[in-house]
Amino acid sequence: MSEIPVIPGQAVFDAIDPGTAIERTREAFERYGRGEWEMPAKVYLDSPPYGDFRAMPARGDGLALLKWVTSFPGNSARGLPVVRGEVLLSDAETGEELAVIECSSVTSLRTGAAAAVSAQVLAADGAKSVGIIGCGVNGTWSARCLAAAGFGPGVCADPRGEAAQALAGELGWRVGERAEAAAQDVVVTVTPGHEPVILAGDLHPGQHIAVLGADAHGKREVELEAIGRCRAFCDEWEQASAGGELANGVEAGVIRREGVTQLGDVLVGRAEGRRDSDEITLFDSTGLAIQDLAICRAVYERWREGSVDAPVVTL
Ligand SMILES: NC(=O)c1ccc[n+]([C@@H]2O[C@H](COP(=O)([O-])OP(=O)(O)OC[C@H]3O[C@@H](n4cnc5c(N)ncnc54)[C@H](O)[C@@H]3O)[C@@H](O)[C@H]2O)c1
């Protein structure tokens, strides 16, 4: 029998601030880049016409986890979360279960943190202003993490005016049109990926674009012509070329493996990041299980220190 904590989402947010999420997520990309953390590609289970389930395992630093998570884009209209599920954290030496952790909190922190890490690594010197296109759950956490990393102020764009207003109000940023958000130094797209929200005509030299919403096959946030004008980076090539924004470029023959750099490779010095101040960098985030491991490891450490309140269950 194992006694394990079941850690609710609010306890995760109370334990891990955006600065910690950024630090831990950056470390995850580095450890994965050095081959110290393991991660098979995520498995998608379609649930048409509603969305899909994803199974995401990873192992590192004596821990292993499985995240079982949804992306059901139509859920917002039904008043339900798009992303929901749980993480099962285990001991990698004995296989013993260690914790069950609510996953949309983990997803939000690591997704927002990945946008911030990509900007820290790839944005041009002096880049400050931010455009957020899609101010839902993960757009909001991306903005919070970018603000924690010293970026901003920013422009918040969303057809749901109340979502853009709430985010702008919280951070002291402003609400704007899509094209205005797309013109900022650092632009983050976190929409359901039904149509392009970055057009070739929006781009100008020196921008950094972090594309987060298109994390499964069939989604798209960037016009093909715009992708062709950017220097492409991704979190992990197998995932990004199969189900990320770059998959659209691969299918159209605009993107090839040798033209795409993984963020971890830049962090460990194996590949070049931005080459000059005019380059437009595009980071395709599909969301990695190693990012979840980074956050869950931090949450579990806090729980062991006694600073996370969670009910314990016996399995
Ligand atoms: N890359 C990753 O790691 C990662 C992680 C989590 C979620 N996602 C993906 O990000 C997307 C958003 O997830 P979420 O949980 O934030 O959903 P959400 O529903 O909370 O937010 C999406 C927001 O986009 C807005 N939107 C829709 N069309 C728009 C448009 N044309 N222009 C501007 N805004 C628009 C919606 O009004 C909504 O506020 C989903 O596709 C999800 O699968 C990616």
The ligand as an SDF file (V2000), in Angstrom:
LIG
                    3D

 44 48  0  0  0  0  0  0  0  0999 V2000
    2.0910   24.5800  -26.4560 N   0  0  0  0  0  0  0  0  0  0  0  0
    1.6720   24.1650  -25.2900 C   0  0  0  0  0  0  0  0  0  0  0  0
    2.4590   23.7230  -24.4600 O   0  0  0  0  0  0  0  0  0  0  0  0
    0.2130   24.2870  -24.9380 C   0  0  0  0  0  0  0  0  0  0  0  0
   -0.1960   24.1000  -23.6090 C   0  0  0  0  0  0  0  0  0  0  0  0
   -1.5290   24.2610  -23.2890 C   0  0  0  0  0  0  0  0  0  0  0  0
   -2.4520   24.5770  -24.2660 C   0  0  0  0  0  0  0  0  0  0  0  0
   -2.0450   24.7170  -25.5630 N   0  0  0  0  0  0  0  0  0  0  0  0
   -2.9950   25.0440  -26.6330 C   0  0  0  0  0  0  0  0  0  0  0  0
   -3.2290   26.4450  -26.5670 O   0  0  0  0  0  0  0  0  0  0  0  0
   -4.5370   26.7300  -27.0580 C   0  0  0  0  0  0  0  0  0  0  0  0
   -5.2570   27.6130  -26.0550 C   0  0  0  0  0  0  0  0  0  0  0  0
   -5.4120   26.9060  -24.8170 O   0  0  0  0  0  0  0  0  0  0  0  0
   -6.0870   27.6190  -23.5460 P   0  0  0  0  0  0  0  0  0  0  0  0
   -6.1430   26.5880  -22.4790 O   0  0  0  0  0  0  0  0  0  0  0  0
   -5.3910   28.8990  -23.2570 O   0  0  0  0  0  0  0  0  0  0  0  0
   -7.5490   27.8980  -24.1270 O   0  0  0  0  0  0  0  0  0  0  0  0
   -8.5710   29.0680  -23.7420 P   0  0  0  0  0  0  0  0  0  0  0  0
   -9.8720   28.6980  -24.3720 O   0  0  0  0  0  0  0  0  0  0  0  0
   -8.5270   29.3370  -22.2830 O   0  0  0  0  0  0  0  0  0  0  0  0
   -7.9820   30.3500  -24.5010 O   0  0  0  0  0  0  0  0  0  0  0  0
   -7.9930   30.5100  -25.8820 C   0  0  0  0  0  0  0  0  0  0  0  0
   -8.2950   31.9820  -26.1390 C   0  0  0  0  0  0  0  0  0  0  0  0
   -8.0710   32.2690  -27.5300 O   0  0  0  0  0  0  0  0  0  0  0  0
   -9.0640   33.2240  -27.8970 C   0  0  0  0  0  0  0  0  0  0  0  0
   -9.1620   33.2700  -29.3570 N   0  0  0  0  0  0  0  0  0  0  0  0
   -9.8640   32.4540  -30.1740 C   0  0  0  0  0  0  0  0  0  0  0  0
   -9.6780   32.8400  -31.4660 N   0  0  0  0  0  0  0  0  0  0  0  0
   -8.8490   33.9230  -31.4280 C   0  0  0  0  0  0  0  0  0  0  0  0
   -8.3000   34.7690  -32.4410 C   0  0  0  0  0  0  0  0  0  0  0  0
   -8.5750   34.5610  -33.7190 N   0  0  0  0  0  0  0  0  0  0  0  0
   -7.5040   35.7750  -32.0570 N   0  0  0  0  0  0  0  0  0  0  0  0
   -7.2140   36.0030  -30.7520 C   0  0  0  0  0  0  0  0  0  0  0  0
   -7.7200   35.2120  -29.7480 N   0  0  0  0  0  0  0  0  0  0  0  0
   -8.5140   34.1950  -30.1030 C   0  0  0  0  0  0  0  0  0  0  0  0
  -10.3050   32.7530  -27.1830 C   0  0  0  0  0  0  0  0  0  0  0  0
  -11.2980   33.7720  -27.1130 O   0  0  0  0  0  0  0  0  0  0  0  0
   -9.7520   32.3630  -25.8240 C   0  0  0  0  0  0  0  0  0  0  0  0
   -9.7530   33.4410  -24.9170 O   0  0  0  0  0  0  0  0  0  0  0  0
   -5.1920   25.3700  -27.3160 C   0  0  0  0  0  0  0  0  0  0  0  0
   -5.0880   25.0700  -28.6900 O   0  0  0  0  0  0  0  0  0  0  0  0
   -4.3650   24.4060  -26.4960 C   0  0  0  0  0  0  0  0  0  0  0  0
   -4.4070   23.0920  -27.0150 O   0  0  0  0  0  0  0  0  0  0  0  0
   -0.7290   24.5910  -25.9130 C   0  0  0  0  0  0  0  0  0  0  0  0
  1  2  1  0
  2  3  2  0
  2  4  1  0
  4  5  1  0
  4 44  2  0
  5  6  2  0
  6  7  1  0
  7  8  2  0
  8  9  1  0
  8 44  1  0
  9 10  1  0
  9 42  1  0
 10 11  1  0
 11 12  1  0
 11 40  1  0
 12 13  1  0
 13 14  1  0
 14 15  2  0
 14 16  1  0
 14 17  1  0
 17 18  1  0
 18 19  2  0
 18 20  1  0
 18 21  1  0
 21 22  1  0
 22 23  1  0
 23 24  1  0
 23 38  1  0
 24 25  1  0
 25 26  1  0
 25 36  1  0
 26 27  1  0
 26 35  1  0
 27 28  2  0
 28 29  1  0
 29 30  1  0
 29 35  2  0
 30 31  1  0
 30 32  2  0
 32 33  1  0
 33 34  2  0
 34 35  1  0
 36 37  1  0
 36 38  1  0
 38 39  1  0
 40 41  1  0
 40 42  1  0
 42 43  1  0
M  CHG  2   8   1  16  -1
M  END
$$$$
